[in-house]
């Protein structure tokens, strides 16, 4: 698929391990099946409830447009034409605000990407 930066299936290993901070949100700790990536993801648990042991598909894309071209800035479900969002129950739009390389030793280190979805946060971490 054009515009897809990352895609994998994640297993939910823990939910709110530090305790529930907000009534409508949960922090998921997950592990990917294919790439052995670690994921910490905040979700709106009222809209999209998730249970321990559930699996979900995560797709990071540069655009919701199926052809991969840049979005016009705003997205509306009323817009005509196919959207990548049509294939999913839960979609978030965010901004990558930090990328860290934990390369303290020689060889491959761990790379972490941090994303903010308007207050909900994500950290995707894996071997570089």
Beta strands, then each sheet from edge to edge (+ up, - down):
strand 1: 4-15
strand 2: 25-32
strand 3: 38-44
strand 4: 55-61
strand 5: 95-102
strand 6: 110-117
strand 7: 120-127
sheet 1: 4+ 1- 2+ 3- 7+ 6- 5+
end
